[in-house]
């Protein structure tokens, strides 16, 4: 992978023995076709990207590793608000049609799109009312986990209670809750530290051993050593700052463990920059919660990371229950949360 610009070097703290990877700008997506890039996936040879959109069709842009759009996969579907993209081992591209800024949807959806453009629609329902969600994770058994974007309290994790169906909505159950603190990483759509803890995307490594959630400003890497994604998400992650992304929403793993990220509303107006953190999957192997702190030293171009043995995908997750947000946040933060939601909705170029 050819790095065009080194933006930030990272050094792990808390005793990690990892190398010193860098966040680098790999290439820029030119033109306006991915101005609102919100979902990203990689098969090692090509990248797949989708816009955060509700324009009445599914269009998955296929990119070369220089960010050139080589073709478009068009599927016969009419999504409401696609927010994330995942690639499963069988080659299926899963679009998370889960955006609901206005909390108006009775169901959310997953679109399963084949490389040839055939599509299946699976509708899902929450057990406890409407949620806005921008991240989807697939465990080693191929079960989707939807992670919500909460302005107050913890991000909630839901999964289907049974097999997905094309004929009727599948109920979901809450199986975990994710606590993320605010950070001082610069970036995001608003001048507020609250945006540094809103979950805007997710990804799972090709071997299933590492899961990633991102906010507008940071990535959080969770080790999944036994295939138990739910338990992993309630563990201590490694935080990797992704500074100065205008509206960072896309995240993906390369098969070699490199982490990719991208932002909506690129800094050149209508383009997005794809960035990379080499060896990111290996960072999650460090023990305890750590942070990859930015420094000003440049680093080399991304290199492949050594892959571990495939995860044991036979483990059955045990669903923990969520606790509520802190009382002070409920009392003092409610008005701010409503203002924040309204501001984020206004920043959208579309009606949701």
VENBELJO-V456881 format. One record per pair of residues at least 24 apart in sequence whose ideal C-beta (glycine too) atoms are under 10 Angstrom apart, sorted by the first residue. I is the first residue (numbers start at 0). J is the second residue. Records with the same first field share a line. If there is no record, write none. Layout:
I: J + J
This chain:
0: 25 + 26 + 64 + 65 + 253 + 255 + 257 + 259 + 275 + 277 + 300 + 301 + 302 + 303
1: 25 + 26 + 64 + 65 + 300 + 301
2: 26 + 274 + 275 + 277 + 297 + 298 + 299 + 300 + 301
3: 27 + 65 + 66 + 272 + 300
4: 272 + 274 + 297
5: 296 + 297 + 298 + 299 + 300
6: 241 + 242 + 243 + 272 + 274 + 293 + 297
7: 239 + 240 + 241 + 242 + 243 + 274 + 276 + 291 + 292 + 293 + 294 + 295 + 296 + 297 + 298
8: 291 + 292 + 293 + 294 + 295 + 296 + 297 + 298 + 299
9: 239 + 240 + 276 + 278 + 279 + 282 + 290 + 291 + 292 + 293 + 294 + 296 + 298
10: 290 + 291 + 292 + 293 + 294 + 296 + 298
11: 237 + 239 + 282 + 285 + 289 + 290 + 291 + 292
12: 237 + 238 + 285 + 289 + 290 + 291 + 292
13: 235 + 237 + 285 + 286 + 287 + 288 + 289 + 290 + 292
14: 285 + 286 + 287 + 289
15: 237 + 281 + 282 + 284 + 285 + 286 + 287 + 289 + 290 + 291
16: 284 + 285
17: 237 + 278 + 279 + 281 + 282 + 283 + 284 + 285 + 289 + 291 + 304
18: 277 + 278 + 281 + 282 + 298 + 299 + 302 + 304
19: 278 + 291 + 294 + 296 + 298 + 299
20: 239 + 257 + 258 + 275 + 276 + 277 + 278 + 279 + 281 + 282 + 291 + 298 + 299 + 301 + 302 + 304
21: 274 + 275 + 276 + 277 + 278 + 293 + 294 + 296 + 297 + 298 + 299 + 300 + 301
22: 218 + 239 + 240 + 241 + 242 + 243 + 244 + 258 + 260 + 274 + 275 + 276 + 277 + 279 + 291 + 293 + 298 + 301
23: 273 + 274 + 275 + 276 + 277 + 297 + 298 + 299 + 300 + 301
24: 272 + 273 + 274 + 275
25: 64 + 65 + 66 + 257 + 259 + 260 + 261 + 272 + 273 + 274 + 275 + 300 + 301
26: 62 + 63 + 64 + 65 + 66 + 67 + 271 + 272 + 273 + 274 + 275
27: 65 + 66 + 265 + 266 + 267 + 270 + 271 + 272 + 273
28: 60 + 62 + 65 + 66 + 67 + 68 + 261 + 265 + 267 + 269 + 270 + 271 + 272 + 273
29: 66 + 67 + 68 + 265 + 267 + 269 + 270 + 271
30: 60 + 67 + 68 + 269 + 270
31: 265 + 268 + 269 + 270
32: 58 + 60 + 68 + 71 + 269 + 270
33: 58 + 60 + 62 + 66 + 68 + 249 + 261 + 263 + 265 + 269 + 270 + 271 + 273
34: 263 + 264 + 265 + 268 + 269 + 270 + 271 + 348
35: 81 + 246 + 248 + 262 + 263 + 264 + 265 + 269 + 271 + 347 + 348 + 349
36: 60 + 62 + 84 + 246 + 247 + 248 + 249 + 261 + 262 + 263 + 264 + 265 + 270 + 271 + 272 + 273
37: 80 + 81 + 82 + 83 + 84 + 95 + 98 + 133 + 199 + 200 + 246 + 247 + 248 + 249 + 261 + 262 + 263 + 271
38: 81 + 82 + 83 + 84 + 85 + 92 + 93 + 94 + 95 + 133 + 134 + 135 + 200 + 201 + 202 + 248 + 249 + 250 + 251 + 261
39: 83 + 84 + 85 + 86 + 200 + 202 + 248 + 249 + 250 + 251 + 252 + 259 + 260 + 261 + 271 + 273
40: 83 + 84 + 85 + 86 + 87 + 92 + 93 + 202 + 249 + 250 + 251 + 252 + 259
41: 86 + 202 + 205 + 251 + 252 + 253 + 254 + 255 + 257 + 259 + 273
42: 86 + 88 + 90 + 92 + 114 + 205 + 253 + 254
43: 205 + 253 + 254 + 255 + 257 + 303
44: 254
45: 69 + 70
46: 86 + 249 + 251 + 253 + 259 + 261 + 273
47: 72 + 84 + 85 + 86 + 92 + 112 + 114 + 251
48: 84 + 249 + 251 + 261 + 271 + 273
49: 78 + 81 + 82 + 83 + 84 + 92 + 94 + 95 + 110 + 112 + 249
50: 81 + 263 + 271 + 348 + 349
51: 80 + 81 + 82 + 83 + 98 + 133 + 199 + 246 + 248 + 249 + 263 + 264 + 347 + 348 + 349 + 351
52: 78 + 79 + 80 + 81 + 82 + 98 + 348 + 349
53: 77 + 78 + 79 + 80 + 81 + 96 + 98 + 347 + 349 + 350 + 351
54: 78 + 81 + 349
55: 79
57: 81 + 92 + 94 + 96 + 110 + 112 + 116 + 118
59: 84 + 92 + 94 + 110 + 112 + 114 + 116
61: 92 + 114
62: 273
64: 253 + 273
65: 273
66: 261 + 270 + 271 + 272 + 273
71: 116
72: 112 + 113 + 114 + 115 + 116 + 118
73: 112 + 116 + 118
74: 110 + 111 + 112 + 113 + 115 + 116 + 117 + 118 + 119 + 120
75: 112 + 116 + 117 + 118 + 120
76: 108 + 110 + 111 + 112 + 116 + 118 + 119 + 120
77: 110 + 120
78: 108 + 110 + 118 + 120
79: 103 + 104 + 106 + 107 + 108 + 351
80: 104 + 107 + 108 + 131 + 132 + 133 + 347 + 349 + 350 + 351
81: 108 + 110 + 133
82: 107 + 131 + 132 + 133 + 134 + 135 + 145 + 148 + 199 + 200 + 248 + 249
83: 109 + 132 + 133 + 134 + 135 + 136 + 145 + 146 + 198 + 199 + 200 + 201 + 202 + 248 + 249 + 250 + 251
84: 110 + 112 + 135 + 200 + 202 + 249 + 250 + 251
85: 109 + 134 + 135 + 136 + 137 + 143 + 201 + 202 + 203 + 251
86: 114 + 137 + 202 + 203 + 205 + 251 + 252
87: 111 + 137 + 141 + 143 + 203
88: 137 + 139 + 141 + 205 + 206 + 207
89: 113 + 141
90: 114 + 115
91: 117 + 119 + 137 + 141
92: 116 + 118
93: 119 + 121 + 135 + 137 + 141 + 143
94: 118 + 120 + 135
95: 132 + 133 + 134 + 135 + 136 + 143 + 145 + 146 + 200 + 201
96: 120 + 121 + 122 + 123 + 132 + 135
97: 123 + 130 + 131 + 132 + 133 + 134 + 135 + 143 + 145 + 146 + 147 + 148 + 157
98: 131 + 132 + 133 + 148 + 347 + 351
99: 125 + 129 + 130 + 131 + 132 + 133 + 147 + 148 + 351
100: 131 + 133 + 148 + 340 + 341 + 343 + 344 + 345 + 346 + 347 + 350 + 351
101: 129 + 131 + 340 + 341 + 344 + 350 + 351
102: 128 + 129 + 130 + 131 + 340 + 351
103: 129 + 351
104: 129 + 130 + 131 + 351
105: 129 + 168
106: 168 + 169
107: 131 + 132 + 145 + 157 + 168 + 171
108: 168
109: 135 + 143 + 145 + 159 + 163 + 169
111: 143 + 163 + 165
119: 163 + 165
120: 163 + 165
121: 159 + 162 + 163 + 164 + 165 + 166 + 167 + 168 + 169
122: 163 + 164 + 165 + 166 + 167 + 168 + 169
123: 157 + 158 + 159 + 160 + 163 + 164 + 168 + 169 + 170 + 171
124: 157 + 159 + 160 + 167 + 168 + 169 + 170 + 171
125: 155 + 157 + 170 + 171 + 172 + 173
126: 157 + 160 + 170 + 171 + 172 + 173
127: 155 + 157 + 171 + 172 + 173 + 321
130: 154 + 155 + 157 + 171 + 173
131: 197 + 198 + 340 + 343 + 344 + 351
132: 156 + 157 + 198 + 199 + 201
133: 197 + 198 + 199 + 200 + 201 + 213 + 248
134: 177 + 198 + 199 + 200 + 201 + 202 + 211 + 212 + 213 + 214 + 248 + 250
135: 200 + 201 + 202 + 203
136: 200 + 201 + 202 + 203 + 210 + 211 + 212 + 221 + 223 + 228 + 231 + 232
137: 201 + 202 + 203 + 207 + 210 + 228
138: 203 + 207 + 210 + 223 + 226 + 227 + 228 + 229 + 231 + 310 + 312 + 314 + 316
139: 203 + 206 + 207 + 208 + 223 + 225 + 226 + 227 + 228 + 309 + 310 + 311 + 312 + 313 + 314
140: 207 + 226 + 228 + 312 + 313 + 314 + 315 + 316
141: 312
142: 174 + 228 + 229 + 312 + 316
143: 169 + 171
144: 171 + 174 + 175 + 201 + 203 + 210 + 228 + 229 + 232 + 316
145: 171 + 201
146: 175 + 176 + 177 + 198 + 199 + 200 + 201 + 210 + 212 + 232
147: 173 + 176 + 177 + 197 + 198
148: 196 + 197 + 198 + 199 + 200 + 214 + 340 + 343
149: 176 + 177 + 179 + 196 + 197 + 198 + 324 + 336
150: 193 + 194 + 196 + 197 + 324 + 328 + 332 + 333 + 335 + 336 + 337 + 338 + 339 + 340 + 343
151: 193 + 323 + 324 + 325 + 328 + 329 + 332 + 333 + 335 + 336 + 337 + 339 + 340
152: 176 + 178 + 321 + 322 + 323 + 324 + 325 + 328 + 329 + 332 + 336
153: 177 + 178 + 179 + 196 + 198 + 233 + 321 + 322 + 323 + 324
154: 178 + 179 + 196 + 197 + 198 + 212 + 214 + 232 + 321
155: 198 + 321
156: 198 + 201 + 212 + 228 + 229 + 232 + 233 + 316 + 318 + 319 + 321
157: 318
158: 228 + 229 + 316 + 318
172: 318
173: 318 + 319 + 320 + 321
174: 228 + 229 + 230 + 232 + 233 + 316 + 317 + 318 + 319 + 320 + 321
175: 228 + 229 + 230 + 231 + 232 + 233 + 316 + 317 + 318 + 319 + 320 + 321
176: 232 + 233 + 319 + 320 + 321 + 322 + 323
177: 212 + 219 + 221 + 232 + 233 + 236 + 321
178: 232 + 233 + 236 + 321 + 322
179: 212 + 214 + 217 + 219 + 236 + 238
180: 217 + 238
181: 214 + 216 + 217
182: 214 + 216 + 217 + 238 + 240 + 242 + 290
183: 216 + 240 + 242
184: 214 + 215 + 216 + 217 + 238 + 239 + 240 + 241 + 242 + 243 + 244 + 247 + 290 + 293
185: 216 + 240 + 242 + 243 + 244 + 293
186: 214 + 215 + 216 + 217 + 240 + 241 + 242 + 243 + 244 + 245 + 246 + 247 + 262
187: 214 + 215 + 216 + 217 + 242 + 243 + 244 + 245 + 246 + 247 + 262 + 343
188: 215 + 244 + 245 + 246 + 247 + 248 + 262 + 263 + 264 + 339 + 342 + 343 + 345 + 346 + 347
189: 215 + 246 + 338 + 339 + 342 + 343 + 346
191: 335 + 338 + 339 + 342
192: 216
193: 332 + 335 + 336 + 339
194: 246 + 247 + 339 + 342 + 343
195: 240
197: 339 + 343
198: 248
199: 244 + 246 + 247 + 248 + 249 + 250 + 262 + 263
200: 247 + 248 + 249 + 250 + 251 + 260 + 261
201: 232 + 250 + 251
202: 249 + 250 + 251 + 252 + 258 + 259 + 260
203: 228 + 231 + 251 + 252 + 310
204: 251 + 252 + 253 + 254 + 255 + 256 + 257 + 258 + 279 + 280 + 283 + 304 + 306 + 307 + 310
205: 252 + 253 + 254 + 255 + 256 + 280 + 306 + 309
206: 252 + 254 + 256 + 280 + 306 + 307 + 308 + 309 + 310
207: 309 + 310 + 311 + 312
208: 256 + 280 + 283 + 284 + 306 + 307 + 308 + 309 + 310 + 311
209: 236 + 237 + 252 + 256 + 258 + 279 + 280 + 281 + 282 + 283 + 284 + 307 + 310
210: 234 + 236 + 252 + 283
211: 236 + 237 + 239 + 250 + 251 + 252 + 258 + 259 + 260 + 279 + 280 + 283
212: 236 + 250
213: 239 + 241 + 244 + 247 + 248 + 249 + 250 + 258 + 260
214: 238 + 241 + 244 + 247 + 248 + 250
215: 241 + 244 + 245 + 246 + 247 + 248 + 262 + 263 + 343
216: 240 + 241 + 242 + 243 + 244 + 247
217: 241 + 242 + 244 + 247 + 260 + 290 + 291
218: 247 + 250 + 258 + 260 + 276 + 279 + 282 + 291
219: 250 + 283 + 288
220: 252 + 258 + 276 + 279 + 280 + 281 + 282 + 283 + 284 + 285 + 289 + 291
221: 283
222: 280 + 282 + 283 + 284 + 285 + 286
223: 283 + 310 + 312 + 314
224: 283 + 284 + 307 + 310 + 311 + 314
225: 310 + 311 + 312 + 313 + 314 + 316
226: 309 + 310 + 311 + 312 + 313 + 314 + 315 + 316
227: 310 + 311 + 312 + 314 + 315 + 316 + 317
228: 310 + 312 + 314 + 316
229: 314 + 315 + 316 + 317 + 318 + 319
230: 314 + 316 + 317 + 318 + 319
231: 283 + 316
232: 316 + 319
233: 319 + 321
234: 283 + 287 + 288
235: 285 + 286 + 287 + 288 + 289
236: 282 + 283 + 288 + 289 + 290
237: 279 + 281 + 282 + 283 + 284 + 285 + 286 + 287 + 288 + 289 + 290 + 291
238: 282 + 288 + 289 + 290 + 291 + 292
239: 276 + 279 + 282 + 283 + 289 + 290 + 291 + 292 + 293
240: 276 + 290 + 291 + 292 + 293
241: 274 + 276 + 291 + 293
242: 293
244: 271 + 272 + 274
245: 271 + 272
246: 271 + 343 + 346 + 347
247: 271 + 274
249: 273 + 274
250: 279
252: 279 + 280
253: 277 + 279 + 280 + 301 + 303 + 304
254: 280 + 303 + 304 + 306
255: 280 + 301 + 302 + 303 + 304 + 305 + 306
256: 280 + 281 + 282 + 283 + 301 + 303 + 304 + 305 + 306 + 307
257: 301 + 302 + 303 + 304
258: 282 + 301 + 304
259: 301
263: 346 + 347 + 348
264: 346 + 348
274: 301
275: 300 + 301
276: 301
277: 301 + 302 + 303 + 304
278: 302 + 303 + 304 + 305
279: 304
280: 304 + 305 + 306 + 307
281: 305 + 306 + 307
